[in-house]
Amino acid sequence: MAGLIDTHTHLDSFARRGELPAVLGRAREAGLEAMITIGTEPGDWALYRKLAEEHRGYVYYSVGLHPCSVDERWEAAVAAMGGFWDGSGPAPVAVGEIGLDRFHLPKEPAEAAPIFERQRAAFAAGLAEARRLAVPVVVHSRGAFHECVKMIDASGVDWSRVVFHCFSEGPAEMEALAKRGGRGSFTGIVTYKNAASVQAAARTQGLERLMVETDAPYLAPVPHRGKPNEPAYVRHTAEYCAGLFGVPYEKLAAVTTAGARAFYRL
C-alpha cells in the first residue's frame, strides 16, 4: 500500500499539549509514511529539530520566518537559520515558510505600509539564505502572489525548488508558477465546494507535480471542515484529489509521495 507524505504541518501545538504521540499514531494508521513540520519563528525551530531527531525518517522539518512573525528582530532571526544546517542533529529540509501576507495587515494604509516593507525585507533575506544553502523554499503567499513571484524572480533562487504552500489561487497563477518550474501544494481547501478555482489550479498543475498537505491544525478537509486539523487528515485531501484526477488512490499516493521525496530530497 502506497504511503502518503503530509508536506506541510505544524506540530508545535500538539507537542506542547502532550498530544503528539496520539497524533503521530493516527497519522500512521491513516497511511502516512512521513511529514514535514514547518518552521514559522525561532521559538519552534529547536523543538522541530528535536522531533526530527526523535522520529528520524518519519518527521522532517524546515526553518523559516512566517511573514506574520516578522518583527523588529527579524534580521537576527534570519541570521540564525543557517546554524541549523551547521549544528548537531538532523538538518532542515527547506527554508520556510517565508513570504508575504497582506491579509493580516492593519486596515489603515499608513500603519500597514511599514509592516509590509519589513515583510519584504525579511522575505528577500530568507530567499538569499535559501540560495546560499541550495535548499528548497516553502512560500507563504496571501494576497501577494505576484509580489512574491517578482521577488523570487529577482532572488536568483532555483524555481524548481520553490513550492507555494496552501495554494489558493487559480489556474492563471498556477501557470505562472509552472512556466518558471515552481509548484503549488494543496490543503483541505481543495475539497471545499466553493473552491472551484483551486480545483482547476490543481488540474492545471497536473498529477505528476501535485503535493498534498494539511497545514494542520488549520484548514481541515471535508469531512472535518471547521474542526481542528491534524496530519492524518491529509488522507481525505489525497482521496479527493484522486477523484479530481480520475485515478486510483494508490496511484495518487505513490505519485505525490515520490514527488515530495524528490523535491525535498528525503
Order of alpha helices (4+ residues) and beta strands (2+ residues): beta-alpha-alpha-beta-alpha-beta-alpha-alpha-beta-alpha-beta-alpha-beta-alpha-beta-alpha-beta-alpha-alpha
